[in-house]
Amino acid sequence: MSLILTSARVETLRLTRSGLLAGLLAVFPFFGLSGPALALFMPEILAAATGTEQLTIEAAAPRPEDGIVLFNQSAMQLGLILAVAVAITALSWDARPGSSIFYRTRVRCLARLTVPRLAIGWIAVIASYAVGLLLAAGLTALSLGPAEPGLVAAVGLASAAYLVMAMSIGHLIMALTRRTAAAIAAATVLMLVLPLLGGIDALAVWAPTTLLAAAGLAPAELMLPVLSAIAVSAGCVLAAGLATARHSLRREA
C-alpha cells in the first residue's frame, strides 16, 4: 500500500512540476470558454466569410446545445492528444536506463508502480475536462440559454470514458515501445484513425468512437459504446502490465 501511495504522490508531483497539469487546466477551460462564444457568433462569422453577391449562406440561430457540442469537438482533439501524452509520459521512467534499472531492481510487482500513476493521470484529465465542461455550460446558459442537464451529463460521462480509453491505449503503446516520442507519435495517429470506425455501420453500435457524438444520441444508445470503452481500457491496462513485467533491464538510451 505504501508503494501505491508513493507512486500516486510522485506522479502528482511530476504533473505539477512538468507543467502538464497546468496545460490540462489551460486547454480544457479555454475550450469551455471559446466553444459557446463560437456558437454565439457563428452566424456572423459565416456571413462575413461567405457573404457575396453570388453566394450567401444563412446559418440557423444558435441553440444552447451548440455551445456544448462545439466545446466537446475542440476538447476531444487537442485535449485528447494532451491526455494521451500524460498517460505515455507516466511511463517515461522506463525509457531511461538509469531510472529503469533503479525501479526494476527494487520493485517486485511493477503494476503497483505503473497503475497508480496512470490512475492519477485519469483523475487529472477528467477533472480538467469537467472544469471546461462546467465553464461551457455556464457560459452557454448566459449567452444562448440553459442547456439540458441530461445533455451535459451525457456528454461529460461519454467523454470521460473515451478519455480513459485513449489514455489506456497510450499507456499500452508506451509499455510496448519504451520510447516516449515514438509512443506519442503512434498514439496520435491512432487517435486520428479511430473515429473512422464510427462510419462503419456494423461497428457503430458498439464502437467506443460513437461516444464522440454523444450529444446527438439517446442515453440508451451510449451504453454499448461505454461498455466497449471500459473493456478496451481494462484490456490495455492488463496487457501493459504483462508487457512491462516481461521487459528486461534497459541498459541503452
ABEGO torsion letter per residue (X at the ends): XAAAAAAAAAAAAAAAAAGAAAAAAAAAAAAAAAAAAAAAAAAAAAAAAABBAABBBBBBBBBAAAAAAAAAAAAABAAAAAAAAAAAAAAAAAABAAAAAAAAAABABAAAAAAAAAAAAAAAAAAAAAAAAAAAAAAAAAAAEBBBAAAAAAAAAAAAAAAAAAAAAAAAAAAAAGBAAAAAAAAAAAAAAAAAAAABAAAAAABAAAAAAAAABBAAAAAAAAAAAAAAAAAAAAAAAAAAAABBBBABX
